[in-house]
């Protein structure tokens, strides 16, 4: 079976050889890697994948009666899937007395070899993909070359894309990368700084996953890719903070989108409450505009912050007051002073006093609609700039 792997026959070759020894159909399902194969085309592979997922999630339930044996496939301490022996349909209840468990154990060992081969191939592909993302992040590549190199990797950027960046705090960065690949097969994915983090786990920053997710065809391609990016980011947060950019309409903007996603990640890493707001706001609205502006003209966003709410931040820091929190609550409650007082557990007169102090420090009256809009934008600018501000 191992020879079959080394000769390039893959999981199908292992399943076919195991089926000969087992005297019946054999299937190999690796949900954690997005891989499956069976010894013949009649095997209900989708049902077996669902069964394997249930076992991996420790869902209680009896195995179906058409299953003769199950052997886990281990990648280190992790169970990544199973080798399964099925009952033959033409035995009329009689089967050869075979050591099914031993056949499946040998097959599982061969599958581990295939996993190692696939991982080595993926690492090489990741290096190639990574070089493209490095060039994009460094602005060292033309638009035509970006489209051409991405196309060779199966990634069509002609309809635009969304960039995604995640920080992996778990010990399985490649597992996290495989999650992105399984959710969006056309993506360009890079795992960065993995070697440095492994060599100096106490000093090196955690590895990051960079991904470019191409938009699908159709008039609703932008909506679909933003939904996909939001879903992937939420799943990746099991490994660490994750964020994604707004939609970029062409390959010329991919570098900007990566920078935008990096900025969003810095914000999410520093303030977990922002994750949900950014998830909803990156598709449209103020946060999208602010992050785009920050990626292109950081000085402009910083200046807007300084001209609006910076005095409140400085006052809170120096005197341990709650002017920023009060302003946020006031805006969130549609400028209703009584509702703001209830949220903050203070008297409405306290809210009125703080709003007066906000007016004195900023020159903006939160009771006036136009002033509220500027203060609201200033708060959003503050939230995305916060990781870079002095503490």
N, C-alpha and C positions, 0 to 999 in steps of 0.2 A: 504493500500500500504506500509506503514511503517512497519507493521507486516511482510509483505512479505520480506522486506529488512532484518529485524532482524532474520527471519527464514532462511536466506541464499539464497533466490530465486533470488537475484540480480536484475539487470536492466531488464532482460527478464520478471521476475515476475511482476514488476511494469508496464511494457508495456502491458502485457496481461490483467491485471486488468483494466488499463486505457482504453484499447480497448473495454472491455465489457461495461464500462460506456459511452464511446464515441460513441458506435454503429458502429465502424469502426476501421481499423488498426491504430496503434500508434507506433511511433519509437522514440527512445532516442539516440541522438548523442552528444558525448562530445569530439570534436576534440582536445581540450586542454589537455585532459587526455588520449587520444588514446582509448576511450571506445565507444561502440555503441551496441544497441540491438533493436529488433523489436518484435511486438506481434505475427507475423507469418513469416514463411520463404519466403513468396512471396513478402515481402516488399523490394523495391530496395534500400537497405541500403547504398550502395556505392554512389548512386546519392544523397541521403540525407546527407551523410557526406560532399560531395562536396558543397551542398547547404549551409550547416551549416558553413563551412569554409568561403564561400563567405560572409555570413552575419557577421561572426566574424571579417572579414577584411573590413567590410563596403563597399563591392562591390555593386554598384547599379544594380538593375534588379528586374523585377516583379517575385513574387513566381509562381511556376507552378500551373496550374488549378486543378491538382489532390491533392492539399494541402488544407485542411480545416482550420487548425489553427496552430499557433506556439507560444510556451511559452519559454522564456529564462530560463536557469538554472544558478543561481548566486551562486558563492562561494565567499562570502564577496562582495567586489565591482566589482569583475571580472565576466564577462559572459564566462562560460566555455563550453556552448553547448545549445541544445534546445530539448524540447519535441514537437513532431510534430504529428498532426492528419491528416490522409490521407482519401481521399474519397473511399468509397466502390465501387467495380467494378460491383456489381449486383443490384444496386439501380435504374437503368434506369432513373437517374436524380432526384430521390426523396430520401430524407434523413429525419430522425427523427429530430424534432426541439429540440435539446439538447444544454445545456450551455457548449459548447466545451471549452471555455476559462476557466471555473471553473474546469473542469476535468483536463485540462492540468496544471493548477496552482497547484492542489493537487499532480499530478504526479511529477511536478518539485520539490516540497518540499520533496517528498519521494526520489527523485534522490539525493538531497543534503545530505540526511541521508546516502545513499549508498556511496557517495563521502567521507564522514567522516569515514565510516567503511573501505573503501579501503585505505584511507590515514593512518589510524591507523595500518592496516595490513602491508602497505608498510614501515612505520616507524620501525616496529618490524623487518621486513626483512632487512631493511637498517642497523639496529644495528648488525644483524648477519653477513651481508656482510662486515660491517665496521670493525668487529673484525678480519676478515681474512685480510683485507687490512692493518690494524694496525700491525698485526703480520708480514706481508710481508715487510712493511716499516721498522719495527724494526729488521728484520732478525731473528725472533723467530720461524720459521717454516721450516720443511723439505720439500723437493721437493715432495715426495710422499704424504705428508699431504696436501700440497698446491693443488695438482691435485685432491685428494679425496674430500676435502671440497669445492673446486670450482665446481666439478662435481655435488655435491648435490644441488648446487644453479643453475644448468642448464648451467654452463659455462665450456666449454671444452678447456683446456689449452694445450692439447697434441700437437696441431699444432702451438703453439706460440701465441703471443698477442701483442697489443700495449697499452701502458698506456696513460691516458689522465688526466690532472689536469686543473681545471678552478677556477677562483676567481669570486664570485658572488657579484657584487655591487648593483644589484637590490634587491627588497624586496621579491623575489620569488625563493629562492634556490631550493625548491622542484619542482617547475615548470621547472627549468633548468635541474634538475636531471631526470624528466619525459621525457624531450626532448631527453636525451641520451638514456633512456630506450626504447623509441619509435623508435629511429633510429637503435638501436642495442640491440634487446631483450635479447641476451645471456650475456650481460655485467654484471660485478660486479660493483656496484655503491655505493659510500658512500658520504653523505653530512656531512662535518666535521665542528665543531665549531659553528654550527647554534645556539645552546642555549646560548653560551657565547656572540655571536654577538647580539642576541636579548636582552639580559640582560644589555649589556653595548654598545649600538650602537655608542656612541661617542669614545669609548676606544678600544673595542675589534676589532681584525682584521676581515675583511669580511670573511664569510664562504667560504669554498672551496668544490668543487666536485672532488672526485677521482673516476676514472673509469678504469677498465681493460677490453679491447675489444678483445675477442678471435678471432683468424683468422678462416675464413671459410674453408671448405675442398676444395681440388683441387690444381692444380699446380699454379694457379694464386691467391691463398689465400692471399699471402703477399701483392700483388698489391691491391687487393680488400679491405683489412683491412686498408691500408694506405689511400686509397681514402675515406673510411668511416670516419676515424679519422679526416682527413682534413675537410670534410664536417661538422662533428659534432662540431669541434673546431670553425669553422667560424660562425655557428649558435649560439653557446654559447657566442660569443663575443658581442651579444646584451645585455648580462647580465654582462660582464666584460671580462678581459683578459683570454685567454685559450691557452693551448699548449699541444702537444703530443710527445711521444717518438718515436724512431725508432722501427722497428720490433724486438722483442726478439723471438728467435727460439724455446724456451722451457720454461717450468714452472720455471726452475732453475734461469732464468734471469728476472723474473717478478719484483722482488724487485729492481733490477738495473734499469729496465725500468721506474718504478715509480719515482725513484730518478732523472732519466734523464728528465722526464716530469716536475718535480718540478723545476729543474734548468732552463729549457726552459721557464717556466712560469715566473720566476724571470726576465729573460731577456726581455720577451715580456712586462711585467708590467712596466719595466723601460724605454723601447724604443719601441713604437708602430710600428715603421717602420720595426722592426725585424720580426713582425708576418708573413708577406708574405714570407720573405726570409726563415724563419724556416719551414713554411708550405711546401715549395718546397724542402728544403734541408734535412728534416728529413727522407725522403724516401731513399736518397742515398747521397753520397758526403761528403764534408769536415765537415759540421756542425754535421752530425751524428757521425763521428769519434771523433770530439772534445767533444761533449756532453757525449759520452760513456767514453772517457778518463777522463773527469771531474768528472763523477759519480764514476769511479773506482779509479783514481789516480789524485786527484785535484792538488797535488803539482807539477806534471809534466806539466800540462797545465799552471799553474801559472809561472813556470820557463821558459817555452817557450815564454810567453808574456813578461817577464822581459828581456829576451835575444834579443827581437826583437823591439817592438814598445813602451815599457814603457818609454824610454827617450823622445819620442815624446809627449806622454800624459803629462808627467811632465813638459816639456817645454811649451806646450800649456797652461797648467794650471797656470804656474808661470808668463809667459810673454804675455798671451792672444793672442797667435799666432794661425795659422790655419794649422799646419803641418799634423795632422791626416786627416782633411778634404781634404787637397791637395793630400795626398797619396791615399785616397780612390777614389777621382775623377780621378786621374792618372791611377790607376789600372782598374777602371770601363770603362775608355776610351781607353783601350788597349795600354797604354803607349804613347798615342798621346798627345804631349804637347800643340798643338794648340787647340784641342778639349777640353782638360782640362782647358785651359785658358778661353774658351768660357763659359764652365759650371760654373766656379768660378767668371766670370766677372772681370778678371784681365788680365794684359799683360802677354804674354808668357815668358818674361824675369823674371817676378815675380815668375812664376811657376818654371823656371829653378833655380832661387835663392833658393826657398824653397826645391826643390829636392836636391840641394847641401847641404843645412842644414840638411836634413834627412840623407844623406850619412855620414855627420860628426858625428851626434849624435848616429846613430845605427851601423855604419860600413858596411851597405848594400847599394849598388848602385841600385836604382830602374830601371835604364836603362838596367841592366843585368837580363836575364830571371830567372836564379836560385835565385838571390837575390829578385826579385819581388815575386816569389812563397813563400819565407820565410816571407817576409813582409805581403803578403796577408793572410797567415796563422796566423801571429801575430795579424793582425787586427781582424780576426774572433775570436781568443782567447780573445782579448780585449773586443769585444762586448759581449761575454757570461760571462766574468768575471766582467764586469762593475758594476753590482749591488752590488758586494762584495768589490769593491775597495774604498779606502778613497777618499772623495770628497775634 
